[in-house]
């Protein structure tokens, strides 16, 4: 299981990765393949700053809500190359990070003592 502190670290790293991934992996084309991960990355960072866990600055968003949004965002990111028709341009970073996000949600221990729930 992943505790909420480690989940927070993963959130911040994932948010940053999604913002810079189009430039790192060569799909900064100005299209949805670039903007969707960047938008999701920015949303992850903002949500992480507002979630009720150890690494936030304003404990507003309950952890179960955060995890639900992470799950939906991961699913959207994972299917986005086919949903939005850019799989012929790039698909693997979206799928890999989306599935990783889903797995992190499923592995996060919500009952851990010290978690802000």
N, CA, C and O atoms as CSV, one atom per row, in Angstrom:
chain,resi,resn,atom,element,x,y,z
A,1,UNK,N,N,0.837,-1.189,0.000
A,1,UNK,CA,C,0.000,0.000,0.000
A,1,UNK,C,C,0.886,1.258,0.000
A,1,UNK,O,O,2.009,1.253,0.503
A,2,UNK,N,N,0.354,2.296,-0.563
A,2,UNK,CA,C,1.025,3.593,-0.609
A,2,UNK,C,C,0.370,4.488,0.439
A,2,UNK,O,O,-0.850,4.649,0.441
A,3,UNK,N,N,1.171,5.071,1.326
A,3,UNK,CA,C,0.567,5.982,2.306
A,3,UNK,C,C,0.293,7.334,1.658
A,3,UNK,O,O,0.754,7.612,0.551
A,4,UNK,N,N,-0.459,8.163,2.359
A,4,UNK,CA,C,-0.890,9.428,1.770
A,4,UNK,C,C,0.276,10.394,1.537
A,4,UNK,O,O,0.221,11.222,0.628
A,5,UNK,N,N,1.304,10.293,2.335
A,5,UNK,CA,C,2.472,11.152,2.115
A,5,UNK,C,C,3.155,10.794,0.795
A,5,UNK,O,O,3.486,11.678,0.005
A,6,UNK,N,N,3.364,9.504,0.559
A,6,UNK,CA,C,3.969,9.060,-0.698
A,6,UNK,C,C,3.037,9.382,-1.865
A,6,UNK,O,O,3.498,9.770,-2.938
A,7,UNK,N,N,1.739,9.223,-1.662
A,7,UNK,CA,C,0.781,9.581,-2.708
A,7,UNK,C,C,0.945,11.059,-3.075
A,7,UNK,O,O,0.922,11.411,-4.254
A,8,UNK,N,N,1.109,11.905,-2.087
A,8,UNK,CA,C,1.311,13.332,-2.347
A,8,UNK,C,C,2.564,13.596,-3.163
A,8,UNK,O,O,2.544,14.403,-4.092
A,9,UNK,N,N,3.645,12.926,-2.823
A,9,UNK,CA,C,4.897,13.084,-3.576
A,9,UNK,C,C,4.685,12.657,-5.027
A,9,UNK,O,O,5.111,13.342,-5.957
A,10,UNK,N,N,4.019,11.513,-5.203
A,10,UNK,CA,C,3.739,11.026,-6.552
A,10,UNK,C,C,2.864,12.029,-7.308
A,10,UNK,O,O,3.079,12.267,-8.497
A,11,UNK,N,N,1.888,12.610,-6.630
A,11,UNK,CA,C,1.029,13.614,-7.263
A,11,UNK,C,C,1.842,14.781,-7.803
A,11,UNK,O,O,1.693,15.158,-8.966
A,12,UNK,N,N,2.690,15.348,-6.975
A,12,UNK,CA,C,3.477,16.506,-7.414
A,12,UNK,C,C,4.402,16.139,-8.573
A,12,UNK,O,O,4.530,16.903,-9.530
A,13,UNK,N,N,5.042,14.981,-8.493
A,13,UNK,CA,C,5.934,14.550,-9.574
A,13,UNK,C,C,5.155,14.287,-10.866
A,13,UNK,O,O,5.605,14.647,-11.954
A,14,UNK,N,N,3.990,13.659,-10.735
A,14,UNK,CA,C,3.161,13.378,-11.910
A,14,UNK,C,C,2.669,14.671,-12.547
A,14,UNK,O,O,2.695,14.811,-13.770
A,15,UNK,N,N,2.223,15.610,-11.730
A,15,UNK,CA,C,1.774,16.890,-12.259
A,15,UNK,C,C,2.863,17.585,-13.051
A,15,UNK,O,O,2.623,18.078,-14.153
A,16,UNK,N,N,4.056,17.622,-12.489
A,16,UNK,CA,C,5.185,18.248,-13.194
A,16,UNK,C,C,5.543,17.491,-14.463
A,16,UNK,O,O,5.800,18.102,-15.500
A,17,UNK,N,N,5.560,16.162,-14.387
A,17,UNK,CA,C,5.873,15.347,-15.562
A,17,UNK,C,C,4.882,15.608,-16.690
A,17,UNK,O,O,5.279,15.758,-17.845
A,18,UNK,N,N,3.599,15.663,-16.358
A,18,UNK,CA,C,2.591,15.891,-17.400
A,18,UNK,C,C,2.740,17.257,-18.061
A,18,UNK,O,O,2.451,17.408,-19.248
A,19,UNK,N,N,3.179,18.232,-17.314
A,19,UNK,CA,C,3.357,19.570,-17.877
A,19,UNK,C,C,4.554,19.614,-18.843
A,19,UNK,O,O,4.483,20.269,-19.883
A,20,UNK,N,N,5.628,18.933,-18.510
A,20,UNK,CA,C,6.825,18.985,-19.359
A,20,UNK,C,C,6.916,17.849,-20.374
A,20,UNK,O,O,7.729,17.923,-21.295
A,21,UNK,N,N,6.100,16.794,-20.231
A,21,UNK,CA,C,6.180,15.627,-21.117
A,21,UNK,C,C,6.113,15.959,-22.604
A,21,UNK,O,O,6.877,15.384,-23.379
A,22,UNK,N,N,5.237,16.856,-23.034
A,22,UNK,CA,C,5.195,17.140,-24.476
A,22,UNK,C,C,6.536,17.631,-25.037
A,22,UNK,O,O,6.873,17.344,-26.186
A,23,UNK,N,N,7.287,18.358,-24.236
A,23,UNK,CA,C,8.583,18.859,-24.666
A,23,UNK,C,C,9.661,17.785,-24.551
A,23,UNK,O,O,10.557,17.700,-25.391
A,24,UNK,N,N,9.569,16.965,-23.503
A,24,UNK,CA,C,10.547,15.893,-23.305
A,24,UNK,C,C,10.432,14.807,-24.368
A,24,UNK,O,O,11.439,14.274,-24.834
A,25,UNK,N,N,9.199,14.483,-24.746
A,25,UNK,CA,C,8.971,13.348,-25.636
A,25,UNK,C,C,8.564,13.744,-27.055
A,25,UNK,O,O,8.172,12.890,-27.850
A,26,UNK,N,N,8.657,15.031,-27.373
A,26,UNK,CA,C,8.485,15.489,-28.738
A,26,UNK,C,C,7.064,15.507,-29.277
A,26,UNK,O,O,6.858,15.283,-30.470
A,27,UNK,N,N,6.079,15.770,-28.422
A,27,UNK,CA,C,4.723,15.905,-28.956
A,27,UNK,C,C,4.095,17.249,-28.593
A,27,UNK,O,O,2.886,17.348,-28.379
A,28,UNK,N,N,4.937,18.277,-28.527
A,28,UNK,CA,C,4.466,19.645,-28.290
A,28,UNK,C,C,4.043,20.235,-29.632
A,28,UNK,O,O,4.743,21.066,-30.210
A,29,UNK,N,N,2.885,19.792,-30.114
A,29,UNK,CA,C,2.396,20.162,-31.438
A,29,UNK,C,C,1.353,21.264,-31.395
A,29,UNK,O,O,0.947,21.782,-32.435
A,30,UNK,N,N,0.916,21.623,-30.193
A,30,UNK,CA,C,-0.147,22.606,-30.057
A,30,UNK,C,C,-1.531,21.995,-30.092
A,30,UNK,O,O,-2.529,22.704,-29.960
A,31,UNK,N,N,-1.601,20.689,-30.267
A,31,UNK,CA,C,-2.888,20.004,-30.332
A,31,UNK,C,C,-3.299,19.420,-28.989
A,31,UNK,O,O,-2.647,19.634,-27.967
A,32,UNK,N,N,-4.395,18.679,-29.021
A,32,UNK,CA,C,-4.939,18.070,-27.813
A,32,UNK,C,C,-3.943,17.101,-27.172
A,32,UNK,O,O,-3.941,16.939,-25.952
A,33,UNK,N,N,-3.104,16.461,-27.975
A,33,UNK,CA,C,-2.103,15.542,-27.420
A,33,UNK,C,C,-1.124,16.266,-26.502
A,33,UNK,O,O,-0.552,15.648,-25.604
A,34,UNK,N,N,-0.925,17.552,-26.710
A,34,UNK,CA,C,-0.075,18.357,-25.839
A,34,UNK,C,C,-0.877,18.960,-24.695
A,34,UNK,O,O,-0.471,18.867,-23.537
A,35,UNK,N,N,-1.995,19.569,-25.004
A,35,UNK,CA,C,-2.711,20.354,-24.007
A,35,UNK,C,C,-3.442,19.515,-22.965
A,35,UNK,O,O,-3.570,19.948,-21.820
A,36,UNK,N,N,-3.923,18.333,-23.328
A,36,UNK,CA,C,-4.627,17.511,-22.343
A,36,UNK,C,C,-3.713,17.098,-21.187
A,36,UNK,O,O,-4.088,17.312,-20.034
A,37,UNK,N,N,-2.534,16.519,-21.434
A,37,UNK,CA,C,-1.676,16.186,-20.293
A,37,UNK,C,C,-1.230,17.419,-19.512
A,37,UNK,O,O,-1.104,17.364,-18.289
A,38,UNK,N,N,-0.993,18.524,-20.204
A,38,UNK,CA,C,-0.577,19.725,-19.490
A,38,UNK,C,C,-1.698,20.264,-18.607
A,38,UNK,O,O,-1.448,20.703,-17.484
A,39,UNK,N,N,-2.912,20.234,-19.101
A,39,UNK,CA,C,-4.059,20.665,-18.299
A,39,UNK,C,C,-4.257,19.736,-17.105
A,39,UNK,O,O,-4.463,20.200,-15.983
A,40,UNK,N,N,-4.195,18.425,-17.341
A,40,UNK,CA,C,-4.338,17.475,-16.231
A,40,UNK,C,C,-3.201,17.636,-15.220
A,40,UNK,O,O,-3.422,17.527,-14.014
A,41,UNK,N,N,-1.987,17.894,-15.709
A,41,UNK,CA,C,-0.852,18.110,-14.804
A,41,UNK,C,C,-1.060,19.326,-13.926
A,41,UNK,O,O,-0.797,19.274,-12.725
A,42,UNK,N,N,-1.527,20.417,-14.506
A,42,UNK,CA,C,-1.800,21.623,-13.719
A,42,UNK,C,C,-2.911,21.370,-12.706
A,42,UNK,O,O,-2.840,21.833,-11.568
A,43,UNK,N,N,-3.939,20.631,-13.126
A,43,UNK,CA,C,-5.034,20.314,-12.203
A,43,UNK,C,C,-4.550,19.433,-11.050
A,43,UNK,O,O,-4.974,19.616,-9.909
A,44,UNK,N,N,-3.669,18.486,-11.343
A,44,UNK,CA,C,-3.109,17.634,-10.287
A,44,UNK,C,C,-2.349,18.481,-9.273
A,44,UNK,O,O,-2.494,18.282,-8.067
A,45,UNK,N,N,-1.543,19.423,-9.753
A,45,UNK,CA,C,-0.769,20.272,-8.843
A,45,UNK,C,C,-1.677,21.125,-7.960
A,45,UNK,O,O,-1.466,21.213,-6.750
A,46,UNK,N,N,-2.683,21.750,-8.561
A,46,UNK,CA,C,-3.605,22.587,-7.786
A,46,UNK,C,C,-4.379,21.736,-6.792
A,46,UNK,O,O,-4.506,22.103,-5.624
A,47,UNK,N,N,-4.899,20.598,-7.251
A,47,UNK,CA,C,-5.661,19.735,-6.362
A,47,UNK,C,C,-4.787,19.226,-5.216
A,47,UNK,O,O,-5.260,19.109,-4.085
A,48,UNK,N,N,-3.537,18.927,-5.494
A,48,UNK,CA,C,-2.630,18.449,-4.457
A,48,UNK,C,C,-2.384,19.515,-3.393
A,48,UNK,O,O,-2.259,19.205,-2.208
A,49,UNK,N,N,-2.317,20.750,-3.819
A,49,UNK,CA,C,-2.137,21.846,-2.862
A,49,UNK,C,C,-3.362,22.042,-1.972
A,49,UNK,O,O,-3.263,22.641,-0.901
A,50,UNK,N,N,-4.521,21.537,-2.415
A,50,UNK,CA,C,-5.777,21.758,-1.697
A,50,UNK,C,C,-6.353,20.506,-1.034
A,50,UNK,O,O,-7.424,20.575,-0.431
A,51,UNK,N,N,-5.672,19.375,-1.132
A,51,UNK,CA,C,-6.195,18.109,-0.613
A,51,UNK,C,C,-5.890,17.938,0.869
A,51,UNK,O,O,-4.892,18.450,1.376
A,52,UNK,N,N,-6.746,17.227,1.538
A,52,UNK,CA,C,-6.572,16.947,2.965
A,52,UNK,C,C,-5.570,15.808,3.164
A,52,UNK,O,O,-5.931,14.698,3.553
A,53,UNK,N,N,-4.295,16.119,2.883
A,53,UNK,CA,C,-3.210,15.186,3.199
A,53,UNK,C,C,-1.966,15.967,3.566
A,53,UNK,O,O,-1.938,17.196,3.502
A,54,UNK,N,N,-0.947,15.237,3.946
A,54,UNK,CA,C,0.225,15.845,4.584
A,54,UNK,C,C,0.931,16.910,3.766
A,54,UNK,O,O,1.475,17.855,4.337
A,55,UNK,N,N,0.940,16.788,2.470
A,55,UNK,CA,C,1.759,17.675,1.645
A,55,UNK,C,C,0.988,18.825,0.997
A,55,UNK,O,O,1.464,19.410,0.024
A,56,UNK,N,N,-0.178,19.152,1.513
A,56,UNK,CA,C,-0.935,20.263,0.939
A,56,UNK,C,C,-0.771,21.516,1.793
A,56,UNK,O,O,-0.302,21.454,2.930
A,57,UNK,N,N,-1.161,22.635,1.232
A,57,UNK,CA,C,-1.082,23.881,1.999
A,57,UNK,C,C,-2.449,24.305,2.538
A,57,UNK,O,O,-2.531,25.037,3.525
A,58,UNK,N,N,-3.516,23.846,1.891
A,58,UNK,CA,C,-4.876,24.176,2.339
A,58,UNK,C,C,-5.702,22.899,2.278
A,58,UNK,O,O,-6.050,22.435,1.192
A,59,UNK,N,N,-6.003,22.355,3.384
A,59,UNK,CA,C,-6.659,21.047,3.459
A,59,UNK,C,C,-8.171,21.185,3.248
A,59,UNK,O,O,-8.955,21.137,4.196
A,60,UNK,N,N,-8.552,21.356,1.992
A,60,UNK,CA,C,-9.939,21.628,1.633
A,60,UNK,C,C,-10.611,20.404,1.002
A,60,UNK,O,O,-11.718,20.035,1.395
A,61,UNK,N,N,-9.956,19.781,0.038
A,61,UNK,CA,C,-10.547,18.662,-0.705
A,61,UNK,C,C,-10.374,17.370,0.081
A,61,UNK,O,O,-9.247,17.005,0.415
A,62,UNK,N,N,-11.473,16.661,0.387
A,62,UNK,CA,C,-11.342,15.371,1.085
A,62,UNK,C,C,-10.561,14.365,0.229
A,62,UNK,O,O,-10.655,14.369,-0.998
A,63,UNK,N,N,-9.799,13.515,0.894
A,63,UNK,CA,C,-8.985,12.531,0.182
A,63,UNK,C,C,-9.811,11.645,-0.747
A,63,UNK,O,O,-9.376,11.409,-1.874
A,64,UNK,N,N,-10.980,11.138,-0.338
A,64,UNK,CA,C,-11.752,10.304,-1.281
A,64,UNK,C,C,-12.149,11.050,-2.558
A,64,UNK,O,O,-12.188,10.448,-3.631
A,65,UNK,N,N,-12.440,12.330,-2.461
A,65,UNK,CA,C,-12.757,13.131,-3.651
A,65,UNK,C,C,-11.522,13.252,-4.532
A,65,UNK,O,O,-11.603,13.088,-5.750
A,66,UNK,N,N,-10.386,13.537,-3.920
A,66,UNK,CA,C,-9.110,13.628,-4.639
A,66,UNK,C,C,-8.839,12.328,-5.389
A,66,UNK,O,O,-8.486,12.345,-6.568
A,67,UNK,N,N,-9.004,11.210,-4.704
A,67,UNK,CA,C,-8.721,9.920,-5.324
A,67,UNK,C,C,-9.683,9.636,-6.477
A,67,UNK,O,O,-9.280,9.073,-7.494
A,68,UNK,N,N,-10.942,10.019,-6.327
A,68,UNK,CA,C,-11.910,9.843,-7.407
A,68,UNK,C,C,-11.542,10.652,-8.633
A,68,UNK,O,O,-11.646,10.166,-9.759
A,69,UNK,N,N,-11.111,11.888,-8.418
A,69,UNK,CA,C,-10.697,12.745,-9.536
A,69,UNK,C,C,-9.428,12.187,-10.177
A,69,UNK,O,O,-9.299,12.196,-11.401
A,70,UNK,N,N,-8.487,11.701,-9.357
A,70,UNK,CA,C,-7.283,11.051,-9.894
A,70,UNK,C,C,-7.655,9.869,-10.783
A,70,UNK,O,O,-7.089,9.694,-11.862
A,71,UNK,N,N,-8.599,9.067,-10.332
A,71,UNK,CA,C,-9.033,7.892,-11.089
A,71,UNK,C,C,-9.626,8.295,-12.436
A,71,UNK,O,O,-9.286,7.717,-13.469
A,72,UNK,N,N,-10.508,9.283,-12.421
A,72,UNK,CA,C,-11.119,9.762,-13.665
A,72,UNK,C,C,-10.084,10.387,-14.601
A,72,UNK,O,O,-10.100,10.142,-15.807
A,73,UNK,N,N,-9.187,11.193,-14.039
A,73,UNK,CA,C,-8.139,11.819,-14.850
A,73,UNK,C,C,-7.205,10.790,-15.460
A,73,UNK,O,O,-6.809,10.913,-16.619
A,74,UNK,N,N,-6.850,9.771,-14.680
A,74,UNK,CA,C,-5.991,8.704,-15.198
A,74,UNK,C,C,-6.661,7.942,-16.325
A,74,UNK,O,O,-6.029,7.627,-17.333
A,75,UNK,N,N,-7.947,7.647,-16.151
A,75,UNK,CA,C,-8.690,6.934,-17.195
A,75,UNK,C,C,-8.781,7.781,-18.463
A,75,UNK,O,O,-8.575,7.272,-19.565
A,76,UNK,N,N,-9.089,9.076,-18.311
A,76,UNK,CA,C,-9.169,9.967,-19.463
A,76,UNK,C,C,-7.831,10.040,-20.187
A,76,UNK,O,O,-7.772,9.952,-21.413
A,77,UNK,N,N,-6.763,10.201,-19.422
A,77,UNK,CA,C,-5.437,10.296,-20.030
A,77,UNK,C,C,-5.084,9.008,-20.765
A,77,UNK,O,O,-4.538,9.056,-21.867
A,78,UNK,N,N,-5.389,7.857,-20.167
A,78,UNK,CA,C,-5.039,6.568,-20.764
A,78,UNK,C,C,-5.754,6.321,-22.088
A,78,UNK,O,O,-5.162,5.757,-23.008
A,79,UNK,N,N,-6.994,6.725,-22.199
A,79,UNK,CA,C,-7.754,6.468,-23.439
A,79,UNK,C,C,-7.716,7.646,-24.411
A,79,UNK,O,O,-8.203,7.530,-25.535
A,80,UNK,N,N,-7.151,8.766,-23.999
A,80,UNK,CA,C,-7.209,9.979,-24.819
A,80,UNK,C,C,-6.628,9.840,-26.227
A,80,UNK,O,O,-7.181,10.437,-27.152
A,81,UNK,N,N,-5.548,9.090,-26.443
A,81,UNK,CA,C,-5.044,9.008,-27.822
A,81,UNK,C,C,-6.071,8.435,-28.806
A,81,UNK,O,O,-6.109,8.836,-29.969
A,82,UNK,N,N,-6.887,7.514,-28.347
A,82,UNK,CA,C,-7.893,6.891,-29.208
A,82,UNK,C,C,-9.198,7.673,-29.161
A,82,UNK,O,O,-9.894,7.788,-30.170
A,83,UNK,N,N,-9.529,8.210,-27.995
A,83,UNK,CA,C,-10.752,8.990,-27.846
A,83,UNK,C,C,-10.711,10.259,-28.705
A,83,UNK,O,O,-11.702,10.625,-29.337
A,84,UNK,N,N,-9.558,10.917,-28.718
A,84,UNK,CA,C,-9.422,12.182,-29.449
A,84,UNK,C,C,-8.695,12.034,-30.795
A,84,UNK,O,O,-8.462,13.024,-31.490
A,85,UNK,N,N,-8.341,10.796,-31.156
A,85,UNK,CA,C,-7.812,10.520,-32.484
A,85,UNK,C,C,-6.391,10.952,-32.765
A,85,UNK,O,O,-6.072,11.299,-33.902
A,86,UNK,N,N,-5.522,10.941,-31.759
A,86,UNK,CA,C,-4.129,11.302,-32.025
A,86,UNK,C,C,-3.163,10.146,-31.774
A,86,UNK,O,O,-1.960,10.362,-31.632
A,87,UNK,N,N,-3.685,8.920,-31.718
A,87,UNK,CA,C,-2.834,7.749,-31.458
A,87,UNK,C,C,-1.777,7.559,-32.546
A,87,UNK,O,O,-0.732,6.962,-32.288
A,88,UNK,N,N,-2.029,8.052,-33.745
A,88,UNK,CA,C,-1.035,7.947,-34.805
A,88,UNK,C,C,0.127,8.918,-34.606
A,88,UNK,O,O,1.182,8.756,-35.218
A,89,UNK,N,N,-0.064,9.929,-33.748
A,89,UNK,CA,C,0.984,10.907,-33.443
A,89,UNK,C,C,1.786,10.452,-32.228
A,89,UNK,O,O,3.013,10.369,-32.283
A,90,UNK,N,N,1.092,10.158,-31.135
A,90,UNK,CA,C,1.723,9.724,-29.873
A,90,UNK,C,C,0.657,9.049,-29.029
A,90,UNK,O,O,-0.494,9.485,-29.023
A,91,UNK,N,N,1.019,8.003,-28.326
A,91,UNK,CA,C,0.048,7.347,-27.460
A,91,UNK,C,C,0.657,6.822,-26.169
A,91,UNK,O,O,-0.006,6.825,-25.132
A,92,UNK,N,N,1.914,6.368,-26.210
A,92,UNK,CA,C,2.461,5.641,-25.069
A,92,UNK,C,C,2.615,6.480,-23.798
A,92,UNK,O,O,2.358,5.935,-22.724
A,93,UNK,N,N,3.014,7.766,-23.825
A,93,UNK,CA,C,3.106,8.487,-22.547
A,93,UNK,C,C,1.739,8.666,-21.890
A,93,UNK,O,O,1.614,8.587,-20.668
A,94,UNK,N,N,0.733,8.904,-22.697
A,94,UNK,CA,C,-0.619,9.095,-22.177
A,94,UNK,C,C,-1.115,7.807,-21.519
A,94,UNK,O,O,-1.661,7.833,-20.416
A,95,UNK,N,N,-0.922,6.688,-22.204
A,95,UNK,CA,C,-1.365,5.404,-21.673
A,95,UNK,C,C,-0.585,5.032,-20.414
A,95,UNK,O,O,-1.188,4.639,-19.416
A,96,UNK,N,N,0.727,5.147,-20.441
A,96,UNK,CA,C,1.566,4.751,-19.305
A,96,UNK,C,C,1.259,5.590,-18.066
A,96,UNK,O,O,1.059,5.042,-16.982
A,97,UNK,N,N,1.220,6.898,-18.214
A,97,UNK,CA,C,0.971,7.763,-17.054
A,97,UNK,C,C,-0.472,7.605,-16.576
A,97,UNK,O,O,-0.727,7.629,-15.372
A,98,UNK,N,N,-1.414,7.445,-17.498
A,98,UNK,CA,C,-2.807,7.241,-17.108
A,98,UNK,C,C,-2.993,5.966,-16.295
A,98,UNK,O,O,-3.658,5.975,-15.259
A,99,UNK,N,N,-2.405,4.873,-16.764
A,99,UNK,CA,C,-2.498,3.607,-16.025
A,99,UNK,C,C,-1.780,3.717,-14.688
A,99,UNK,O,O,-2.267,3.203,-13.680
A,100,UNK,N,N,-0.623,4.384,-14.667
A,100,UNK,CA,C,0.098,4.579,-13.409
A,100,UNK,C,C,-0.762,5.340,-12.401
A,100,UNK,O,O,-0.801,5.002,-11.217
A,101,UNK,N,N,-1.443,6.359,-12.885
A,101,UNK,CA,C,-2.296,7.146,-12.001
A,101,UNK,C,C,-3.418,6.284,-11.406
A,101,UNK,O,O,-3.723,6.389,-10.218
A,102,UNK,N,N,-4.012,5.452,-12.222
A,102,UNK,CA,C,-5.061,4.549,-11.747
A,102,UNK,C,C,-4.504,3.588,-10.707
A,102,UNK,O,O,-5.130,3.371,-9.669
A,103,UNK,N,N,-3.335,3.009,-10.970
A,103,UNK,CA,C,-2.717,2.069,-10.025
A,103,UNK,C,C,-2.378,2.739,-8.697
A,103,UNK,O,O,-2.562,2.142,-7.636
A,104,UNK,N,N,-1.888,3.966,-8.749
A,104,UNK,CA,C,-1.565,4.687,-7.512
A,104,UNK,C,C,-2.825,4.895,-6.677
A,104,UNK,O,O,-2.792,4.742,-5.457
A,105,UNK,N,N,-3.931,5.241,-7.324
A,105,UNK,CA,C,-5.195,5.396,-6.593
A,105,UNK,C,C,-5.584,4.090,-5.931
A,105,UNK,O,O,-5.933,4.068,-4.751
A,106,UNK,N,N,-5.526,3.004,-6.680
A,106,UNK,CA,C,-5.938,1.698,-6.159
A,106,UNK,C,C,-5.033,1.212,-5.033
A,106,UNK,O,O,-5.469,0.442,-4.177
A,107,UNK,N,N,-3.774,1.655,-5.027
A,107,UNK,CA,C,-2.819,1.207,-4.016
A,107,UNK,C,C,-2.714,2.146,-2.814
A,107,UNK,O,O,-2.005,1.837,-1.857
A,108,UNK,N,N,-3.403,3.278,-2.847
A,108,UNK,CA,C,-3.305,4.238,-1.747
A,108,UNK,C,C,-4.121,3.775,-0.553
A,108,UNK,O,O,-5.303,3.451,-0.676
A,109,UNK,N,N,-3.475,3.749,0.604
A,109,UNK,CA,C,-4.118,3.354,1.860
A,109,UNK,C,C,-4.872,4.546,2.430
A,109,UNK,O,O,-4.270,5.522,2.878
A,110,UNK,N,N,-6.176,4.455,2.408
A,110,UNK,CA,C,-7.018,5.547,2.908
A,110,UNK,C,C,-7.231,5.470,4.411
A,110,UNK,O,O,-7.729,6.419,5.017
A,111,UNK,N,N,-6.863,4.359,5.012
A,111,UNK,CA,C,-7.099,4.163,6.443
A,111,UNK,C,C,-5.859,4.442,7.279
A,111,UNK,O,O,-5.896,4.308,8.502
A,112,UNK,N,N,-4.780,4.822,6.646
A,112,UNK,CA,C,-3.511,5.029,7.341
A,112,UNK,C,C,-3.649,6.104,8.419
A,112,UNK,O,O,-4.210,7.174,8.185
A,113,UNK,N,N,-3.133,5.797,9.586
A,113,UNK,CA,C,-3.135,6.777,10.661
A,113,UNK,C,C,-2.307,7.978,10.229
A,113,UNK,O,O,-1.207,7.822,9.698
A,114,UNK,N,N,-2.824,9.148,10.454
A,114,UNK,CA,C,-2.138,10.361,10.039
A,114,UNK,C,C,-2.669,10.913,8.735
A,114,UNK,O,O,-2.382,12.053,8.370
A,115,UNK,N,N,-3.458,10.090,8.020
A,115,UNK,CA,C,-4.063,10.601,6.789
A,115,UNK,C,C,-5.162,11.577,7.158
A,115,UNK,O,O,-5.869,11.394,8.149
A,116,UNK,N,N,-5.293,12.583,6.375
A,116,UNK,CA,C,-6.305,13.606,6.628
A,116,UNK,C,C,-7.583,13.224,5.895
A,116,UNK,O,O,-7.784,13.616,4.745
A,117,UNK,N,N,-8.447,12.458,6.560
A,117,UNK,CA,C,-9.704,12.043,5.936
A,117,UNK,C,C,-10.871,12.534,6.723
A,117,UNK,O,O,-12.017,12.281,6.351
